[in-house]
Amino acid sequence: MKPLINQWFEQSVPFEGIQACCVRHVDQSTISKSWADGYEELTLDHAMRCVSDLYQVLQFNKIPQGRLRWVYDYALFHCERRTDGACMGVFTLRDDQSFDREGLDRMFNEFQAISSKGSL
């Protein structure tokens, strides 16, 4: 599954207001992209490691897992986890009006739809 996710990730199209995004695979490797200053690969990797740990705690405690969102001074951090354990995080501008919500939803829907058959 990792090669399919990586292929999709490399070909994914940014949307208005996206700052950076990252995927953390089950094997703990990550792939990331950034369109704004301040989102270095090491920082994104650390953020996704924390997200992955949180999803494991939620699963262990039988708490429903959906999209999570953290609010920072200048950004929002949106995250989802696939049933196979891969997680994706997307940083957007903080103001809900300053990023394309449909673009964000599209990106998460495509991430969730990647199948082992190699198609969306």
Secondary structure, 3 states (H helix, E strand, C coil): CHHHHHHHHHHCCCCCCEEEEEEECCCCCEEEEECCCCCCHHHHHHHHHHHHHHHHHHHHCCCCCCCEEEECCCEEEEEEECCCCCEEEEEEECCHHHCCHHHHHHHHHHHHHCCCCCCC
